[in-house]
Amino acid sequence: MRIRFRLATGAAAAAGALAMLGQAPVSAAVMPGHAHCPRGAVTAYVANWGASTVTPIRAADSTAGKPIKVGDGPYYTAITPDGKTAYVVNELASTVTPIRTADNIPGKPITVGTQPYKAAITPNGRTVYVASLGNANGNGTVTPISTASNIPGKPITVGKWPIAIAVTPDGRTVYTVNSGAGTVTPIRAATNIPGKPIKVGKDPYAIAFTPDGKTAYVTNSGAGTVTPIRAATNTPGKPIKVGKDPYAIAITPDGKTAYVTSSAGTVTPIRTATNTPGKPIKVGSWPIAIAITPDGRTAYVANEYSGTVTPIRTATNTAGKPITAGRIPVVIAITPDGRTAYVVNRGSGTVTPICIATGIPGKPIKVGSFPVSIAITP
């Protein structure tokens, strides 16, 4: 099972891009206080797997609040569309902890399946779906949780090792990526009944939908391919060849291009109209996460082994100068107002804010031990 604390995409959308990208060098200097960069009023929640805590970061001044105690091994966080509740998936405790964002008070843990890994929330905010890997030799499950009551429903059996989960933009279908089976299981949200598994490639890892919800793209890390799935019929298309070990994927807001990271140190753009891959874009060593600004102008790639973030200008598919982050950056997320990108550095237990207007990183924010994910309120 190819699980290396890899998180597919950043959790939040963004709005804005690097100014003058490709025309002026991006400074790698750290600017104490980050005072030059305007900020919004949202909160970022960082899951610290090694500390069993979640650290809230106030974007207004990029300061960390008091750690919030959750269950053992918090791995992933999903936030309701209204921003009122953050649901933290505790991998080692097999629970989910709801956090009231108004005062950062955790609620009673919700029991789910064995080794929960990821979660997704329906667009109407009524249901949280939690994918659990299960036992080593058995099928995984998906547990639906009513956000009104925080009561879990009957577990839904899916394929082996469900490593990723996503909900269609219309909220009708939940797709679970089963890494151990090489399949994707569609679940009808109205009934929570799973459909026939969809065959994809070896060791599928991540999934992303086009904004219109017509197509899902699944990265197959063991096959070096991406499988497009037609959502209307749940039928897979011809695999698209990309680089070695494709992991993270992100799609531009206009739905025209999907960007896929590869352990070869590249990002491959895919034209969704034809499902044809473009020329790979050279970035840093082992790019692990990617986020795109909502105006679609810039993609930001976190390079795990380089300790950097590479900006890519989507108009030309050219990479800008790498931006220094921290040790072992594994996740990147951008505030909804597009002012700041937050980079989670697993190796240093920090989060580096990057001002999007200038491309300059701010002073690292200390969080907990072994941070592995981040989610930002709407």
VENGIWO-V548708 format. One record per residue. RES is the residue in three letters. OMEGA is omega in degrees with one decimal (none if undefined). Layout:
# VENGIWO-V548708
res=RES omega=OMEGA
res=RES omega=OMEGA
This chain:
# VENGIWO-V548708
res=MET omega=-171.4
res=ARG omega=179.7
res=ILE omega=-177.3
res=ARG omega=-175.5
res=PHE omega=-179.3
res=ARG omega=-178.7
res=LEU omega=-168.0
res=ALA omega=-174.8
res=THR omega=171.8
res=GLY omega=-171.3
res=ALA omega=-175.0
res=ALA omega=175.4
res=ALA omega=-179.4
res=ALA omega=176.7
res=ALA omega=-177.8
res=GLY omega=-179.0
res=ALA omega=176.6
res=LEU omega=177.2
res=ALA omega=175.1
res=MET omega=-178.2
res=LEU omega=179.9
res=GLY omega=-179.8
res=GLN omega=179.0
res=ALA omega=-179.8
res=PRO omega=177.2
res=VAL omega=-177.1
res=SER omega=176.3
res=ALA omega=-178.8
res=ALA omega=175.7
res=VAL omega=-179.0
res=MET omega=-176.7
res=PRO omega=177.2
res=GLY omega=177.2
res=HIS omega=-170.7
res=ALA omega=-177.0
res=HIS omega=-172.0
res=CYS omega=176.6
res=PRO omega=-175.3
res=ARG omega=177.2
res=GLY omega=-173.6
res=ALA omega=-177.9
res=VAL omega=178.0
res=THR omega=175.1
res=ALA omega=179.0
res=TYR omega=-176.4
res=VAL omega=179.3
res=ALA omega=-179.7
res=ASN omega=-173.9
res=TRP omega=-176.4
res=GLY omega=-177.1
res=ALA omega=-176.3
res=SER omega=178.8
res=THR omega=170.6
res=VAL omega=179.6
res=THR omega=174.6
res=PRO omega=177.1
res=ILE omega=178.3
res=ARG omega=-175.8
res=ALA omega=-177.9
res=ALA omega=178.8
res=ASP omega=178.8
res=SER omega=177.5
res=THR omega=-180.0
res=ALA omega=176.2
res=GLY omega=-179.9
res=LYS omega=178.6
res=PRO omega=179.7
res=ILE omega=-178.5
res=LYS omega=177.7
res=VAL omega=179.7
res=GLY omega=-178.9
res=ASP omega=175.1
res=GLY omega=177.2
res=PRO omega=-172.4
res=TYR omega=-173.3
res=TYR omega=178.7
res=THR omega=174.2
res=ALA omega=-176.7
res=ILE omega=-179.9
res=THR omega=-178.2
res=PRO omega=178.4
res=ASP omega=176.5
res=GLY omega=-174.1
res=LYS omega=-176.4
res=THR omega=172.4
res=ALA omega=178.5
res=TYR omega=-175.8
res=VAL omega=-179.7
res=VAL omega=-178.5
res=ASN omega=-172.5
res=GLU omega=-174.6
res=LEU omega=-179.4
res=ALA omega=-176.3
res=SER omega=178.5
res=THR omega=171.9
res=VAL omega=179.3
res=THR omega=174.7
res=PRO omega=178.2
res=ILE omega=176.3
res=ARG omega=-172.0
res=THR omega=-179.7
res=ALA omega=-178.6
res=ASP omega=178.3
res=ASN omega=176.5
res=ILE omega=178.8
res=PRO omega=176.9
res=GLY omega=-179.4
res=LYS omega=179.3
res=PRO omega=-180.0
res=ILE omega=-178.3
res=THR omega=177.7
res=VAL omega=-179.1
res=GLY omega=-179.4
res=THR omega=178.8
res=GLN omega=175.8
res=PRO omega=-170.4
res=TYR omega=-177.9
res=LYS omega=178.1
res=ALA omega=175.7
res=ALA omega=-177.9
res=ILE omega=179.2
res=THR omega=-178.7
res=PRO omega=178.2
res=ASN omega=175.5
res=GLY omega=-174.3
res=ARG omega=-174.3
res=THR omega=170.9
res=VAL omega=176.6
res=TYR omega=-175.5
res=VAL omega=178.8
res=ALA omega=-179.5
res=SER omega=-176.4
res=LEU omega=-179.7
res=GLY omega=179.1
res=ASN omega=-174.6
res=ALA omega=-175.3
res=ASN omega=-174.8
res=GLY omega=177.0
res=ASN omega=175.5
res=GLY omega=179.6
res=THR omega=171.9
res=VAL omega=-179.8
res=THR omega=174.5
res=PRO omega=178.5
res=ILE omega=175.5
res=SER omega=-179.4
res=THR omega=179.3
res=ALA omega=-175.9
res=SER omega=-173.6
res=ASN omega=176.6
res=ILE omega=179.4
res=PRO omega=175.1
res=GLY omega=-179.4
res=LYS omega=178.9
res=PRO omega=179.8
res=ILE omega=179.6
res=THR omega=178.2
res=VAL omega=-178.5
res=GLY omega=-177.0
res=LYS omega=176.7
res=TRP omega=176.4
res=PRO omega=-169.6
res=ILE omega=179.2
res=ALA omega=-178.5
res=ILE omega=-179.6
res=ALA omega=179.5
res=VAL omega=177.7
res=THR omega=-178.9
res=PRO omega=178.4
res=ASP omega=176.4
res=GLY omega=-174.8
res=ARG omega=-173.6
res=THR omega=175.5
res=VAL omega=179.4
res=TYR omega=178.6
res=THR omega=179.7
res=VAL omega=-176.4
res=ASN omega=-173.2
res=SER omega=-176.8
res=GLY omega=-177.4
res=ALA omega=-176.7
res=GLY omega=-177.4
res=THR omega=170.9
res=VAL omega=179.3
res=THR omega=174.4
res=PRO omega=178.1
res=ILE omega=177.4
res=ARG omega=-173.0
res=ALA omega=-178.0
res=ALA omega=-176.0
res=THR omega=-174.5
res=ASN omega=177.0
res=ILE omega=179.7
res=PRO omega=176.9
res=GLY omega=179.7
res=LYS omega=179.4
res=PRO omega=179.6
res=ILE omega=-177.5
res=LYS omega=175.6
res=VAL omega=-178.2
res=GLY omega=-179.5
res=LYS omega=177.6
res=ASP omega=176.9
res=PRO omega=-173.4
res=TYR omega=-173.9
res=ALA omega=-179.1
res=ILE omega=176.1
res=ALA omega=178.7
res=PHE omega=167.6
res=THR omega=-177.3
res=PRO omega=179.2
res=ASP omega=176.4
res=GLY omega=-175.9
res=LYS omega=-175.6
res=THR omega=171.6
res=ALA omega=177.5
res=TYR omega=-176.7
res=VAL omega=176.1
res=THR omega=179.7
res=ASN omega=-171.3
res=SER omega=-179.3
res=GLY omega=-177.0
res=ALA omega=-177.4
res=GLY omega=-176.9
res=THR omega=171.8
res=VAL omega=179.7
res=THR omega=173.2
res=PRO omega=178.6
res=ILE omega=176.6
res=ARG omega=-172.1
res=ALA omega=-177.7
res=ALA omega=-176.0
res=THR omega=-176.8
res=ASN omega=179.1
res=THR omega=179.2
res=PRO omega=175.3
res=GLY omega=179.8
res=LYS omega=179.4
res=PRO omega=-179.5
res=ILE omega=-177.3
res=LYS omega=176.4
res=VAL omega=-177.3
res=GLY omega=179.7
res=LYS omega=177.0
res=ASP omega=176.3
res=PRO omega=-178.6
res=TYR omega=-172.3
res=ALA omega=177.8
res=ILE omega=175.4
res=ALA omega=-176.7
res=ILE omega=-179.6
res=THR omega=-177.8
res=PRO omega=177.6
res=ASP omega=176.2
res=GLY omega=-173.9
res=LYS omega=-175.5
res=THR omega=171.8
res=ALA omega=179.5
res=TYR omega=-175.3
res=VAL omega=178.5
res=THR omega=-179.0
res=SER omega=179.1
res=SER omega=176.2
res=ALA omega=-178.6
res=GLY omega=-179.1
res=THR omega=171.5
res=VAL omega=-178.8
res=THR omega=174.7
res=PRO omega=178.1
res=ILE omega=176.4
res=ARG omega=-172.5
res=THR omega=-179.8
res=ALA omega=-177.4
res=THR omega=-175.6
res=ASN omega=177.7
res=THR omega=179.3
res=PRO omega=175.9
res=GLY omega=-179.6
res=LYS omega=178.8
res=PRO omega=-179.2
res=ILE omega=-178.0
res=LYS omega=177.0
res=VAL omega=-178.8
res=GLY omega=-177.5
res=SER omega=-178.7
res=TRP omega=174.5
res=PRO omega=-170.1
res=ILE omega=-176.8
res=ALA omega=-178.9
res=ILE omega=175.8
res=ALA omega=-177.6
res=ILE omega=177.1
res=THR omega=-175.7
res=PRO omega=172.8
res=ASP omega=173.9
res=GLY omega=-174.0
res=ARG omega=-173.9
res=THR omega=171.0
res=ALA omega=178.5
res=TYR omega=-175.6
res=VAL omega=176.6
res=ALA omega=-177.8
res=ASN omega=-170.6
res=GLU omega=-173.3
res=TYR omega=178.1
res=SER omega=-176.4
res=GLY omega=-176.4
res=THR omega=171.1
res=VAL omega=179.3
res=THR omega=173.8
res=PRO omega=178.1
res=ILE omega=176.7
res=ARG omega=-171.5
res=THR omega=179.5
res=ALA omega=-177.3
res=THR omega=-175.5
res=ASN omega=177.1
res=THR omega=-179.5
res=ALA omega=175.2
res=GLY omega=-179.9
res=LYS omega=179.4
res=PRO omega=179.4
res=ILE omega=-179.3
res=THR omega=176.8
res=ALA omega=177.1
res=GLY omega=-179.2
res=ARG omega=-179.5
res=ILE omega=174.3
res=PRO omega=-174.9
res=VAL omega=-178.2
res=VAL omega=173.3
res=ILE omega=178.4
res=ALA omega=-175.8
res=ILE omega=179.6
res=THR omega=-177.3
res=PRO omega=178.2
res=ASP omega=175.8
res=GLY omega=-176.0
res=ARG omega=-173.4
res=THR omega=170.1
res=ALA omega=178.3
res=TYR omega=-177.9
res=VAL omega=179.7
res=VAL omega=-178.8
res=ASN omega=-175.0
res=ARG omega=-174.6
res=GLY omega=-177.2
res=SER omega=179.9
res=GLY omega=-177.4
res=THR omega=170.9
res=VAL omega=179.5
res=THR omega=174.6
res=PRO omega=177.0
res=ILE omega=177.7
res=CYS omega=-175.8
res=ILE omega=-179.0
res=ALA omega=-175.9
res=THR omega=-176.0
res=GLY omega=-177.6
res=ILE omega=178.0
res=PRO omega=177.1
res=GLY omega=-179.8
res=LYS omega=179.1
res=PRO omega=-179.6
res=ILE omega=-179.0
res=LYS omega=175.7
res=VAL omega=-178.1
res=GLY omega=-179.0
res=SER omega=174.1
res=PHE omega=176.7
res=PRO omega=-174.2
res=VAL omega=-179.3
res=SER omega=179.0
res=ILE omega=173.7
res=ALA omega=-176.0
res=ILE omega=178.7
res=THR omega=179.9
res=PRO omega=none
